Amino acid sequence: MLFRSQLARWYENHKDQYSTAELRRIKAVILTPEMMAKDVQVTDEDLRGAYEQAKAGYNLPEKRSAEVVLLPDEAKVKALAAQWLVGADWPTIQQAATREGGTPVDLTDATRDQIPSPELADAVFAASADVVGPPVQTALGWYALKVTHVTPGTMKTLDQARDELRSRVIADKAADLVYDRANKIEDLLAGGVTLDNLPGDMGLAAVTGTLDAQGNTAEGQPAPVPGSEALRSAMVKAAFEMKKGDPPRFVEAGPEGSNQGYFGVSVEDIDPPPPRPLAEVTDRVRADWTRDAIHHTQEEAAANILGAVKGGEALENAALGLAVQHLQPAGRAAATEGVPLQLVNPLFSLKPGEPTMVETADGFLVAVLREVQTPDPASDPIGYGQVREALTQAIANDMDGVFTNAVRERAHPRVNQPVFDSMNRTD
C-alpha cells in the first residue's frame, strides 16, 4: 500500500503533468457574409441578371439514352432489328452487329445536339422507350436503335426561380460587402485603431471571453464564437500564437475566396496552467507512480543481469530463473520476427559472447551475441553488387566532401564582389 507521503512527493516533482489547460482572455471582432446579409438590398434588375447568368441551369434540354447499331446496308440492319424485336438482348445484338461488320454504340444521356447525325437524332427523340424503332438511313449507313431511358427537359422561369436567385444574389453581394469592409477595418487597425474603437456601423460581432487552445471555456464548454467552425478554429489558433499585447490584424479565416469570414483578435491576459489539487488527481498520480516504480525495478533487474554477464556469468544463471530465449539470426536490412527493432543496431556493435541491454515497449531486454554469420557473396551476386555500388558511391561522396573542405581550408577563397557585380551588370 502506498503511503500518502510517497504520492505527495511524486505529485510535487511532476506537477506539470497534472496541470489544467492554459487559458487566455481574448477580445475579438468577427465579420461574416451571413452577418452582412441583412444589409443587402436585392432589386428586380439583380434577379434578372442572375437569371440570365444561370439560365443554362434552369432550362435543361431533354436527354435520351439509346442502344444503337450502324450497319452498311438495309438488309443487314432489318435482319438484326428482327432479332431484336423477338427478344434478343443487347450483348447478343452487339456480337451480331460486329460479325456483320457493323458498329454497336451506347448513347448515354445525350441531347439532340450531341448526336452527330440529324436523321439519327430525329429517330432517337421520336422513338418510345424500350421499343426497337424502324431502321433509319443516314449518310453513314443504316441504323437500328432502341431507346432505353428518357430524361425529360426542364424549364424554370424567373418567377419560379426567384427565391433561389434571391439567396444567390444576397450571398454574392454579402461576400463583396465583407471584402470591402474587411479592407477598411484592416487599414484602421494598421493605423493604430484598437478593436474597441472600430466604427459601430461595420456590422462587426464582438467577442470577449476566456478560452483554452481547443476553444473551450474554463468549464469545458465550447466558447460562443459566431461564424463557421473553420473561422472559430482559425481565430483560436491565432490567439494562441500571439503574445499578450500584440496588435491585432484583420485576417481571412480559411483559404482566399472560401467566404468563411474575417476576424481580428487580441490577447488581453494569459493565465498559466495551474496544477490540479492532489485530491482531484490521486488515482492518476498513483497509476503514474506505480508505472514508474515498475519501470525502475525492471531497469535495475536488467542492469544487475547485465553486470553479472559482463563479470563472466552465463546468461541462464544470471537471469535468476527468468526464461531465456534463443532468437533468430537478424540482419540490418529487414525486420526479423521475434527480434525487437531496438536490439538490432546494438547487436552489430558486439563481438560473440558480449552482452547488451536495451529498453523495449514491454520493459528491458538483456541479450548476448551468440555468433556472427558472414554472408557468402557468391550466394547472392545481385545483392552483393548492390551493396558494393552503394558503398562505392558513399565513399566517393565522402571523398568529394573531404577534398572540397581541404581546398577551402588551404586556399581560403573569397568572393570579389566588384568583379562579381560587373559580370552580372546588364547595362
Protein Blocks (a to p, Z undefined) as FASTA:
>chain_A
ZZfklmmmmmmmmmmmmcccdddddddddddfklmmmmpccdfklmmmmmmmmmmmmmcc
ddddddddddfbfklmmmmmmmmmnopafklmmmmmmmnopacdddehiafklpmblklm
mmmmmpcehiacdddddfkbccddddfbdcddddddfklmmmmmmmmmmmmmmmmmmmmm
mmmmmmmmmnopafklgcfklopacddddddfkopafkopacddedjfklmmmmmmmmmm
pcehiacddddedjehklnopcddddfbdcddddddfklmmmmmmmmmmmmmmmmmmmmm
mmmmmmmmmnopafklmnnopacdddddddfkbccehiafklmmmmmmccehiacddddf
klccddddfbdcdddfklmmmlmmmmmmmmmmmmmmmmmmmmmmmmmmmnopaddfklmm
mmmpcZZ
